[in-house]
Amino acid sequence: MLSSTIHGQINDLADAVDVLSEEAKKDTTYWVSEFSGGLNFNQASFSDNWKAGGINSVALGSIIAGKAMYRKDRLSWDNEIELLYGIVKNEGQSTRKSNDRMFFDSKMGYRMSQNWGAFFSLNFLSQFTEGYEYGPNESRSLISDFMAPGFLTSSLGFEYKPNNEFNLRIGPFSPRFTFVNNPDIIQTVPSNYGVPAGETTRIEWLAMQIFANYNKDITENFNIKTRYMMFANYETLSLKNIDHRLDITLTAKITQVINVTLTTITLYDIDQDPGVQFSQALALGILYKVNNKK
């Protein structure tokens, strides 16, 4: 009798394990997330009699980046954030910014075929602190600030995604809000980044956005990441009034946590400047990355 009772309890336990196993399979997470944080430091010093010349300097840079992507059946929700900030101190000069960027992008999608889908997205771009144009004798003029400018763009359209490395969004309806919350900016930037004088916001309702991402590991230790954004206002449509921005980041892994990173930004926006703007930064530092990929 005792033996049969124990045997029955074992069978009941086995059945319970089977049920829990099936429930666990059904409860598989649909989220994939990734987080990275980095810090780089550069320093140079020279003696007074150093004949090759040079300026004593200290530079510090930081980056925080994250992704969270949801997939279930035909639905998707992708979120990405990038925060960069750097400072440099050269002997004889005040501390200045070497990098400053805030970027956030969120996209909800519905897959209609193997490579095509519909999407709605929202992306935001600005900076953390004041930006200055420097002149002789440490004179400076304020030319930017937090939310001066700031860009908030929503977009509705179609997405082409042939693989996990590349995606292209075409948003024929993409209203954009441009913010300039510092009234002093217009004194040194007469265009006020396209925002009418005396106001803090410009809304461009009838506009188009093209947004492309390419992220590929060329080798195990070398990655290339590019992001291209184009914005065109239908009401002022012409070649000179179309905004373009191309971000390129090359990352070479030296050890598990030490990386060399080259970043470039090429920007054309006639509301900011009639010419093409370009920035480049090369950094050696620590980059720590974690994810929940299986």
N, C-alpha and C positions, 0 to 999 in steps of 0.2 A: 504493500500500500504506500509506504514512504517513498519507495523507488519510483513508483508511477507518479506520485505527487511532484517529486523533484524533476522528473522527466517532463511533466506538463509545464512546470514553471520555466524550465530551460526553453521549451518550445515557445511559450508566451514571450520570453525575453528576446528570442531570436526574431519573432514576428515584429516586436516593438522596434528592434534595431533596423529591420528592413523598412518599416514605415518611416522612421526618422531619416534613413538614408535617402529614400525617395523624396521626402520633403526638403532635404538639404540640396538635392539636385535641382528642385524647382526654385529654390531660393538663391540661385546663383546671382551674384551682383552684376548689374549692367553698367557699372561705373569703372572707368579707367582713369587714374589720376597720376600726376607727376609733379614734383616740386624740386627746385634747385635754388641754391643760395651760394653766392660767391663773393670773395673779397680779394682785391689785389693791392699791392703796395709797391711803390717805386721811390727810390731815394738816391740822390747823387750829391757828392761834396768834393771840393777841390781846395788845395792849399793856395795861399796868396801868391806863391811863385809858380803855379802850374801854367807852363808855357803854352799848352795846347788850348787853353781857354775853357770856359764853362761857367755855369751858374749853379750854385747850391740850390737844391730843390727837393721837395717832398710831395708825393702824390698818393692819393688814396681813392679807390673806386669800389663800388658795390653793385650787386645785381641780385634781385629776387624775381624768380619766374615760376609760374605754375600753370598746370592744365588740369581740367576735369572734363571728361568726355563720357556721355551717356549714350548707350545703344540698346534698343529693344525693338525687334521686328523692323518696321520701316521708319521708326522715329529715331531722331538723334538730337543731342543737345551738347554743343561744344563751348567750353569756356577757356579763355586764356588771359593771363595777366603778366605784364613785364614792368618792373620798377628798376630804374637805373639812376645812380647818383655818384658823382665823383668830384673831388676837389684837388687843386694843385696849389702849392706855395713855393714860388720862386723868390730867391733872395732879392730884397729891394722892392718887392711888389706885395700887394695885399693878397689874401687868399681868394682864389677864383674858382669858378666851376669848370670842370673838364667834361662833365656829362650830366644830363638831367632829362629823364623821360618817364612819363606815366602812360601806359597803354593797357587798355582792357577791351576784350572782344567777346561777345556772346552770340551764338547762332543756334537757332532751332531749325531742324530740317526734316523733310519727309521724302523718303526715297521713292521715286516713281518708276525707275528702271535700274539696270545694273550700274550705270554711270551717271545718271541724271536725277536731280531731285529739286524740290521747291524749298525755299528757305526764308526766314526772317531773321535779321541780325541787328545788333546794336554795338557800336564801338566808340570808344572814348580815347582822346589823346590830349595830353597837356604836360605840364612840368611842375616840379615841387616849389622852386624858389625863384627869386628875382634873377633876371639875366641882364648883363650890362655890356655896352660897347665902350671899350677903354681907349682913352686918348693919352697925350703926353702928360707927364708929371702926375700919374695916377688919377687923372680926371676920368670920370665915367658918366655914361648916360643910360638911364633905365630904358630897356627896349622890350622886356617881357617879364612875366610874373606867373604865379599860379592862376590858372583860368584866365590868362591874358597873354596869348590866346588859349582857349580850350575848345575842342571840337567834339561834338556829339552827333554821330551819324547813324540813322536807322536805315535799313535797306530791305526791300522785298523783291524777290526774283527767283532765279534759277541757278542751280549749282551743278558743275561738272566735276566729278571726282572719280577718275579711273583707277586710283590706287590709294594707299595710305600715305603716300609721299607728296602728292600734289592735289590741290583743289582750286577751282576757279569759280568765283561768284559773279554773276551778272545781275545787277539790281537796277532795273529801269525806273523804279520809284524809290528814291533814296533821299528823303529830307535831311538837311544838315543844319545844326545849330552851332553858330560860332559865338563864343563868349569873350568879352574883354571887360573884366570886372575891376580893373584898375584905371581910374580916370586920368592918371598922369601919363599913361602910355602914349596917348595921341600927341603929346608935346614933342616926343622924339620919333614917333612912328606915325606920320601924318595919315597914312592909309588906315590906321587903327585896325589893321588886319581884316578889313572889309566891313567892320561894324560901323554904322552911321554915327557921326559925331553926336555926343550927348546921350547915346544909348549904350547898353551893355550887351545886347544880343542881336544877332542877325539870323533870320530864318530863311533858308532856301528850300522851299517846298518842292518845286519841280526840278528834280535833279537825278542824275544817274551815278552809280558807283560800280567800279570794277575792283574786285579784291582777289588777289591770288597768293597762295602759300605754297612753298616748296621746302621740304625738310627731309634730308637724306643723309644717311651714314655712308660716306664714300668708302671708308674702310672702318675697321673696328675702332680706330682711334682718331678718326677725322670726320667731322660733320659740317655740312653746309646748310644754312637756313636762310631763305629769302622771303620777303613779303613785299608785294607791290599793291599800291592803292591808287586808283584814279577817280577823280570826282569832276563831274561836268554839270553845270547849271544850264538847263535848257533855255532859260530866259536871256542869258548872256553867252550863248554857245558860240565859241570860236576857238581856234587852235591855241591862241595866246591865253585864253581864260580857263583852259582845262588844267586842273591840278594833278601833279604826279608826285609820288613818293616811293622810293625803293630802299628798303633796308636789307642789308646783307650781313650775316654773321658767320664767320669761319671759326670753328673750334677744334683745336688739336690737343688730344689728351696725352700728357707726358707720363703721369702716373695715375693712380685711381682717383686722386683728388686734385692734382696740379694740372692746370690747363693753360694753353696759350690761346687767346681770343682776339680776333681781328673783326671790328665792326665798322661798317660804313653806312652813311645815309646820304642819299641824293634826293633833293627836294626842289620842285618848281611850283610856286604858288604866287601868282602876280599880285595877290592881295598882301603878300609879305615882302616880296622883292621882285623886280623885273628880271633878275638873273637867276641862274641855277645855283642853289645852295648845296654845299658838300661838307660832310664831317667824317673824320676817320679816327679810330682809336685802336691801339694795340696794347694788350695787357697780359701779364703773366701773373697768375694767382691761384687761389684755392677755389674750387667749385665742387660743392657737395650736392649730389642728386639722389633722390629716392622716388620710387614709384610702386604701384601695386599690380604691375603687369605680370601675368602668369607665365 
